[in-house]
Amino acid sequence: MQKYLFSVLFLLFTMGGFLLYSHLSVQPDEPVTSDSSFEATDPVDQYATVSLSEKVGQLFIVGHWAKTPVASTTALIKDHHLGGVVIMSVPEDPTEIKEWVRAWQAVSPTPLIIAIDQEGGPVSRLRGPAFTTTSQREITDVAMAYHVGKARGAELAKLGINMNFAPVLESATHPTSFLYERVFVDKEQSAILAAALLEGMATAGVTGVIKHFPGHPDTAEDSHTELPQVPITQAELDVFTAPFAEIIKNNPPVALMTAHVLFPKIDPQPATLSPFFLTSYLRDELGYSGLIITDDMIMRAVITSTASDAAAVQAVTAGADIVLFAAEPELVLPAITQTLEAVGTGTLPLTRIDDSYQRVRAFKNTLRTSPIASG
């Protein structure tokens, strides 16, 4: 009898526990609120409350020159929700850059991209014994490329810089070429050497940016002062862009910069403004899924024929994720205005803005946000 009574009590206790669990458990039609649900949030829903002006602002990076008051750039960032800054010239004491970056990051609700052109060789914003200025022409093997990248990444990260507009992936064999001193010697090795440089910089949390897609011609034409032309047909394009295609396939880069170069037998627009080059060819055919960043929109290769604000709209329409206003940062204001107006009129689809904004935010979620060391 005692054994029977114990069995009944055990059964009642078990059923009661089950009923209590069923009452407290999340039902199938109730939302799950665990921590992991934040990671699984659909990007469209996640950014639904972000205003259009905030989204558009995130697609622009402006230049900062050492002579410019830091407060001026800080105000641009704060007032227009800018996505980042590229340091165009440095102070006599480079460690002052840390204070610049602290001021800029303090007014931005999301981590800023802080970029620089530190290719090594002739394009080295930071010079002196504290910085690695080995040029790409001096890099002879993968191990050397990795160690140069690792050292350079550590040097930049100490200053709060998280993106380097390098390496250069074009080929130049003529000493008179615009890019001759800035490229790897062997075109056949350029993709693998570039990948090693990127990997080295990434160890310090610095993202390298391969450039300039789809490539400059091996001539003296400089896109800062004129519009270079490459007279090849579409059938010849794969050979011309081979280093870019190789690295995209084997070591996909996080970010890529476009070239203000015209391919008149392929498209009437410079590559930076071309839906064919940025979307049909780069995204769809080559399978590139990273950030597309334009070269500076104030270069004469662009503004000789198109105002920089209109060119910015064309670049985003073509597929660019981030538009660069480096030489004259104040010109970002009419560019932002034009972009907002283009969305308002339907000339620039809102889906194009959302696509780039989500890509920028996804990238920023990977940025290291540890405090910048003092001194």
N, C-alpha and C positions, 0 to 999 in steps of 0.2 A: 504493500500500500504506500509506504514511504517512498519507494523507488518510483512508483507510478506518479505520485504527487510532484516529485522533483522533475520528472519528464514533462508534465503539463506546464509547470512554472517556467521551465527552460524554453518551451515552445512559445509561450506567451511573450516572454522577454525578447526572443528573437524576432517575432512578428512585430512587436512594438518598435524595436530598433529599426526594422526595415521601413515601417510606416513613417517614422520620424525622419529617416534619411530621405525617403521619397518626397516628403513635404518640404525639406530644406534644400534639396538638390535643384540645380538649374534645369528648368524644363526645356524641351527641344526648341520651343519658340521664344525663349528668353535670351537676351544677349549675353555672351561670355565676356567677363570683365577681368580676366587675368592679365598680368603684365605683358604676356606675349601677344595679346590682341593688338597692342599699339604697333608692333612691328608688322602685323598683317593687314593694317588699315589700307584700304584701297587709296592710291595716290590722289585720285580725283576727289574723293570724300575728304581726305586729309587736308587738302589745300582749298577746300570749297569756300572757307571764310577769308582767304587771302584776297585783298583787293587787286584789281587790274593794275593799278599804278605800282603796287608792290611787286607784282609779277614782272612787269615790264622793267622796272628799275633793276631787278636782279640780273637782267640780261645785258647789263652794261658795266664795263670796267673803264676807269679813267686813269690818266697818267698823273704822277706827282713828281715835280721837279724840286730839287733842294732849295731853290730860291723862293718857292711858293710857300706862303704861310700854311702851316699844318692845319690851322683852324679853317682855312678855305676849303681844303679837301674834306675835312671832317664834316663841314656843313653840307657839302654836296652829297656825301654818303647818307647823312641823317635825313636831309630834306627830300631826297629822291630815291631812297631805298636801294642804292647802288650795290652791285654784286661784288665789287672789289676794286683794287688799286694796283697799278703797275708802277714801280719805282723807276723813273727815267734818269735821274741823276742822284748822286749820293752826297751826304754832307762830308766835311773834312774828317770828322770822326764818325765812321760808319756805325758805331754802336748807338748813335742818336736815332737810328732807324727804329730801334726797339720802342722808343717813346712815341714815334710816329704811329707805329702799329698799335700800341696800347690805346692811343687816343682814338684811332679809327675803329678798332674792334669794340670799344666801349659804347659807341653810339649805334651799333648794328645789332638787331635782334637775332641775326643768324651769323655764323662765322663768315668772315670776308675772305675772298681770294686775295692774297698779297703776292704779287708776281714781280719778276725782274727778268731782264735779258742778261743772263750770265752764261754765255756760250763757251767762254774761254777764248783766248786769242784776241783779235781786234774788238770783238763785242763782249767786253767784260765791264759791267758797270762798277763792280767792286774790284779794286786792285790793291797791290801791296803784299807784304809777306804773310799776312793773315789769310790770304785767299788763293785758291787754286785757279790759275789762269791758263792751264794747259789747253792748247787749241785742239780742235778736232783733227787737224792735219797731223798733229803730233801723236795721236792715239793710234797704236799699231796692232793691238790685239784685244780680245774680249776681257781678259783679266785687268789690263790697264784701264779699259773703258769703265769697268765696274768700280775700280778703286778711285778713279777720278770722280765719277759720279757720286760715290759714297762720301768722299771728302767734301765735294762741292755742296752736296745736300746738307751735311752737318753744319757747314759754314753759314748757309742760308737760313737753316732752321733756327740757329742761335739768335738771329736777328728778327725772327717772327715771320720770315718769308716762307710761304708754303707752295709756291709754283714758280717754275723756271721755264721761260720761253726758249727751250733748247731740248734736243739737238736739231741741227739743220740736216735735212735728209736729201737735199738736191745733190746733183753731181756737177762739178766744174773742173774742167781739165785745162782751160786756158788761163794763164796768169793775169790776163786783162779782165777776166770775168768778174762781175759784181760780187759773186759769192766765193771766189777762189780760196781766200784765206779762211773761210768759215766752214768748209765741208771736210768729210773724210776723204782720204786720198783715193781709196779703192771703192768704186761704186758697188762692186759685187759684195763687199763686206759691210756696207753702210748700214743695212737693216739690223744685222746682228750686233754691230758695235753700238748702234743707237739703243737697241734693247738693253744692252748691258749698262749703258749710261743711265737709262731710265730706272733700271733695277737698283743701281747704286744710290741714286738720289732718293728713291722710295724708302730706303732703310731709315732715313731721317724724317720721313713724313713729307717729303717735298715731291710734288708731281711735276714731271717733265712734260714738255709739250713739243711733239715733233712738228717740224715746219719745213717748207711752206707748201702745202698741198694745192694743186697737183704738181707744182714745181716751177722754178724759174728757168729760163733758157741759159745756156752756157755762153752768155754774152756780157758786155759791159753795161747793158741797160739796167738801171736801178729804179725799182718801183717807187722809191721815195721821191723821185724827180720826174719820172715818165712812166708810160704804160708799156711794159715789155710784151713782146708777142712771140708765140711759139707756132710756127706754120705747119703743124702736123695735122693729119686727119684723125678721125675717130678710130680708124683701124690701127693706127700707130700709138694710140694712147696707152695701151697696156704696157708696152715696152717703156715708154717714157716714165710711167708712174710705178715701175716695178719695185723700187725700194719701199714705197709706201704700201703697196699691196702685200709685200712679203712680211713686213712687220705687223700689219693688221691681221694677217692670217696666223702667224706663228707666235707673236708676242703682242697681243692687242694693246695699244696705248690707251691711256685714260683720256688724253686730250690731244688735239691737233689744231694747228693754225693754218689758215688759208693763205693763198698767194693772190696778190692783185696782178694777175697775168692774163692776157687775152689769148685765146686759141681761136683765131678768126675762122678757121675751117670747121670748127665744131660748134661754137656758140658766139653770138654777137656781144655777150656780156663778159666782163672779167670774171674769173673763176669765183671770186668772193661773192659775186652778185648772181651767180648762175644756179638755178634749180637743177640743171642737168649735172653739174659738177658736184654740188653739195648733197643732193638727194638721190637722183637717179644713179649716178656713178658711185659716189663715195658710200652712201648708206646702202642702197639697194644692190648694186653689183659687187662692190668690194666687201660689203658686210660690216662696215664700221659702225659701232654703237656708242662711242664715247662722245666727249664734248667737242663741238666745232667752234673754234674761236677765230674771229677775223683778225687780220693784221690791222694796223692803225688806219682808221677811216679818213684821216687827214692827209694821207700820202697823195701825191699828185697823180699817181696812177688811177685814183678814183675821182678826186675832186675836179680834175680837169674837165671831165664830161658830166659829172653828176654831183650835186650838192651833197655834203656829208650827211645831212639829216634824211634826205630822200634815199641815199645809198644805204643808210642803216636799215630803213624799212625793207629795201630790196634784199639786203643780206639775210635778215630774219625770215622773210618770205621764202628765200631760196633754201633755207635750212640751217643757218647759223644759230648757235645757241647763245653765244656771247659776242657782243660787238665792242670793239676797242676804240676808245677815244684817248689816245696817249699824248700826242704833241700839243693839242689844244683842248684840255679837259672841259672847259666851259661850253664847248660846242655840243656836249652831250645833252644839254637842256633842250634845244630845238629837236634833237634826234628823238628824245623821249616823247616830246609833244607830238611829233609826226607819227610815231609808232602808235601812241594811244588813239590818235585821230584815225589812223588806218584801220585799227580794230573797230572803232566806232562806225565807220562807213562800210565795213565788211571787205575792204580791199585786202586786209591782212586777217586771215581766219583766227579766231580766238583759240582754236585747237592747236595752231602753230605756236602761239605763245605758251599755252599749257604744256605742250610737249617739251619745249626748251626749258621752261621753268622747273618742271619735274626733274629733268635731267641735271640741271644746275643744283637743285636742292639735294638730290640723291648723292651728287658728288660732294657737296658740303657736309653731308652726314658722315663722310669718311675722314674729314679733316681732323687732325689732332688739335685739341683745344687746351693743352696744358699751358700754364702761365709762362710768359717769356722771362728768362733768367735776367736778373739785374746785372748792371756793370757792362 
